[in-house]
Each structure stands twice: as structure tokens, then as C-alpha cells.
Amino acid sequence: MQPVTIVEVTSAGTVGTDSAPLFASSPAAGFPAPGDDMVEKSLNVHDLLVKHPASTFFVRVQGDSMEGAGIFSGDVLAVDRSVEPRVGKIVVAAINGELVVKRIGRNGNSLLLLSENDAYAPITVGESEDCFVWGVVVGSVRLFV
């Protein structure tokens, strides 16, 4: 099992309030589209990612076990403790003291923590495991430079 280690935890309340313009036009990822100089509004990334400030925190992940879900090493995840962890949700969990980012699954009556990389086997959470879900991943930020 390859853990996705949390290397940075930041309270949602400490994120800056600076904003940047959000343009009304959406650039095409394929063929070029005409530009638009009209600013729709200002966008604060904090406002985009944080719906419940008192229960949201950010983590930076390390590892490749969730690449199939679009979560890569170095990404910053927004994690909300107020969202109910259900089957299919991606969560930050502590399993036997080890922090991981996994998708919740079920096999019969067994709870599973699933990687999104075939190189990693599912983790079956049995009665002997100490498992605590920190919160549900609600968004991510990735830098390209």
C-alpha cells in the first residue's frame, strides 16, 4: 500500500482573500475561440472551493495512488469535514495511524478504501483496523509551473 502523505495542512480561514478577474468567455481546449475582454466578476479561489469555512481544510498530497481520479502528487486538496463520507466519495482518512487519500467502497458488509491506480490493492477496513475519516475531498488545485 502506497500512502498519500499529507505534507501540509492549512486552515481554510487562513487563505488569503485576494481575487482575480473571471472572464465571461470560456477558452476552448481544442480549437481556438474568439476572445472576450469582458470580465464577468472577480473570482476568489477560496470562494470556489470552500462552501463550509468552519469545516474545510487543505492538504498537499504525495504519491500516485489516486492518479486515476485526477489527483496527482503535489496537488492541494480542499477537504470538507461537514460532507458525509459515503460510498464513492474520495476521503482523507487515517488507517492504523497512516494518512491516505482513497475512494470509499464496499464489498458486501466490508468497507474498502480504494486507490485509483491498479498498482495498489484495496484496503479492507475490518474491526481490527483503527480507521478515522478526516473529511471528504471536494476540490483540488494543481500548479503547472
Secondary structure as GFF3:
##gff-version 3
##sequence-region A 1 145
A	DSSP	beta_strand	8	11	.	.	.	ID=ss1
A	DSSP	three_ten_helix	12	14	.	.	.	ID=ss2
A	DSSP	beta_strand	20	23	.	.	.	ID=ss3
A	DSSP	beta_strand	39	43	.	.	.	ID=ss4
A	DSSP	alpha_helix	45	49	.	.	.	ID=ss5
A	DSSP	three_ten_helix	53	55	.	.	.	ID=ss6
A	DSSP	beta_strand	56	60	.	.	.	ID=ss7
A	DSSP	three_ten_helix	67	69	.	.	.	ID=ss8
A	DSSP	beta_strand	76	80	.	.	.	ID=ss9
A	DSSP	beta_strand	90	95	.	.	.	ID=ss10
A	DSSP	beta_strand	98	107	.	.	.	ID=ss11
A	DSSP	beta_strand	110	114	.	.	.	ID=ss12
A	DSSP	beta_strand	123	125	.	.	.	ID=ss13
A	DSSP	beta_strand	131	141	.	.	.	ID=ss14
###
